């Protein structure tokens, strides 16, 4: 969005891309919406390794799609403006995928940086993912915005079309899994995910996006064992929605979501919540 309040974060992100490789890296920055700061945009346009692109639609999925359209290199990756690559990370990812020519994309580990300034490893079971990516996706999203490297010839523009808002990476991971794309794991941190105020991943809209996301997944006819896990996660999402609605005093909405949670696989675990709706 190129906001004035986030200029230091954006500059840190750009600097981290540069230190992630000893080779020249073409940086594509897609500024979207109408809240951008002119000075921030001017700074981006002055950077010799930055391709500045403006997308009028205020949308992360639209910005991702436009960025993918501009890729003309063998590999590509992504990074949010408030996150940062670790030193030599791009070189490590490229070297790893070049050593495995059958790999369509690479997923790496990362550091989760808390507001207290503490780093912790993001994934503890990453090595298990290639055996059954779709099943493991139901346990944790192994594809993060800054952790992956994609082979451009294998991961085309179609994967960024009609992407699911607020759950972009979960949806992309699901699409890659159902299409049986070959995944390569690099089980070491390659970027730092910074928890920052105002992040879309912490918004109400982000959490509300999961029920329609699960419906989209089911519409693609995943294996029965995975479908059962999706229904179970959907029940949990409806329960969370019921609890949120009740806290806001929206009792009818809370009841609707609660009844939906009870109808899903494993829904009886939420039966005790009924008493909160009766008082």
N, C-alpha and C positions, 0 to 999 in steps of 0.2 A: 504493500500500500504506500510505501515511501513516505511514512509519517515523520514529521519533525521529531516527535517524541521517541522514535526508534532509530534515529540516524546512527547512533553509536553502535547499536546492535547490527544494523545493516553493514556498516563499515567493518565491523569485526568479522561478519560472515564472509564478506568479500576477501578480506585479508587471509582468512583461514583457508579459502580455496587455493589461494596462491601458494601458501606454505604446505599444501597437501600434495604437491607434485613438484618435481625438479624440471618438468617439461612445461611448455606453454599450455595453459588450459583456457579455452574460450568460455567466458562466463556470460550466460544469457540471463538478464534480469527483466522480468515481466512485471511492470507496475500496472496495477488495475484499480478501477474505481475513480472517484473524483475528490478524494481526501488527501491526495499527494501534496507534498511540499515542493515548491519550485526549486528551492536551493538543493534539496536532496536529489532531485532529478538532474539538476545541473551537474552535481558532483559525479553522479553515475555516468553521465554522457562524456565527462572528461577522462574517464578511466580507459586507457588504451586497450585493455583486454576484456572490456565489458561491451556486450551488444545490448543496447537499451531498446526495449520494446514497450509500447503502451497499449493496454487493453481497456477499453472504456467500461466494459462490464465489470462490476465489483464482485468478483467471484474467483475463489481459488481454483476450482475445477477448470474454469475458462482460461485462467492464467497458465495452468499446467498444460492444457491442450495447446495453447499458443506456443509455449516454450518447446513442447515436443515437436511441433511443426517446424521449428527453426533449427532442429538438430541435424547436422550434416557430418557428424563424426562417427567413428566405429562404435564408440560407447558413449553413454550419457548417464548422468546422475542428477539428483535434486537436493535442494537445501532450503529450509525455511530461513527467513531473515533474522530470526533470533537464536538460531543454532550455529554450530561451528564444526568444521572438519578438524580432525587432529592432524598434526604434522605427518607428512608422507602418506596420509590415508589413501589418496587417489592413486598414487603409485602402487601401493600394496594391493589395492583392489584390481587394478589393471593387470598387474603381474600375475595375480592369482587366476583371473578368468582367462588370460592368454595361455596359461598352462593347462587349461581345461577347455579345449575348443568345442566340446559338446554342451557346455553350460550356456544357457540362455540369459541368465542373470545371476548376480551374486547378492547375498544378504549378509551383512556384517553385524557385529555386536556394537554396543555404544555405552557411553556413560550417561546416566541420568543425573543431572545437576540440580540439587534442591535449592530452595530459596535461602537456606542456611549456608550454602556454598559447599556442600558435600557431594562428592561423586560416588555413585554406586553403579555396579554393572547392570545393564538393562535386561539381558537375557541369561537365564541359567540353564536352559535346555535347548539351546540353538542347534547343537549338533544332531539332535534327534529329528529335526524337521524334514530332511530329504526323504526319509523312509515313508512319510505320509504327511505331506505339507498341509492338506486340507483338514485332516484330523487335528493336527497341532495348532492350526489357525483357530480352532474352536477353544483352545486353551490360552493362547496368547497370540497377539499380532506380531509375527516375526518379521514383518516388513515395515520399516520405519522410513520416514521422509528422507533422512540423511544417511541411512545405512547401506543403501543398495547401489549397485552398478549394473546397468542394463546393456545388453548387446543390441545395438540399434536394429540390425537386420532381423532379430527374433522378436523384439518387443516394439511393435509398430504403433502407428498413430491410433489405431482402433482401440487400444487399451486405455487411452486417455479421452476417448469420446464418451459422453454420457456417464462420466464417472460420478460416484455417489458423494454428494456434498457432506462435509463434516466427518466422513469416514472414508476418505479417499484411499488411504493405504490399505485398510482392511479389505475394501472392495477390490483393489488392484491385486492384492495377494490372493483373494478368492478366484478372480479371473485367471490369474497365472496358474493356479493349482488345478482348476477344472479343465484348463486347456493342456494340462500336463507339461508345462514348460519345465525345463531342467534347471534346478536350483543348485547353486554352489554356495557353501557356507564358509565364511571367514570368521571364525569364532574369536575375534579380538576387537577391542573398541576402535572404531574408525571415525566416530564423531561424538560430539557432546550435545545432548538434548537439554536445553535450558528451560526450566519452569519459570515462565514470566507472566506477569499480570496482563490480562487482556488476551491471552492466547485462545485461539478458536477451540483448541482441544479441551479447554476447561469451561466452555460455555454451555448454557442450557440447550442451545440448538444442537451442539455436538451430541449430547446424550439422547436427545429426542430423535436423532437420525437413525438410531439402531434398529427400531422396530421395522420401519420401511426397508432398511438394509437387509434384515433377515428375510423379509418377504421376497426381495429381489433374489437373494441366494436360493431360496426354496423354488422359485420360478425357473431356475436353471437346472432343476432335477439332479441334485447332488446324490451321491450314494446314500442308501437308506441309513447307514450308521452315522453319517455326517448330518443327515436331515434330522435325526433324533437329537443330536447335540444342538442343532440350530433351534429346534423347538424348545429345548430346555433353556437356552440362552434367551430366547424370546420371552419365556415366562418370567425370567429374572428381570428383563427390561420392563415388562408390564408392571411387575411388582415395584420396581424403583419409581416408575411413573406414577403409580398409585400413591406411594409414600410422599413423593414430591407434591402431588396435587393436594393431598390431605394437609400437608404443612402450609400450603397456600390458602387453605380454607375452601378448596374446590371439591366439595364432598361428592357431587354427582360424577365428576370426572374421576375421582379416586375410586368410586365404586365400579365404574366401567372398566378401568384398568385392572382393578383387583379381580374381577370376574374373569377377565381374559387370562390373567396369570394362573388362576386355578384350573383353567381348561388345558393348559399346556403340559407337556411331559414333566413330571416332577412337581406339578403345581400344588399338590397337597401340602407341601412344606410351607406355603404361604397362607394356609387356612387360619392360623392364629392371628393374622393381621386383621381378620374380620372384626374382632372385638374393638379395634381402634375406630372402626367406621360406625359402630353401633352407639357410641357415646358422644 
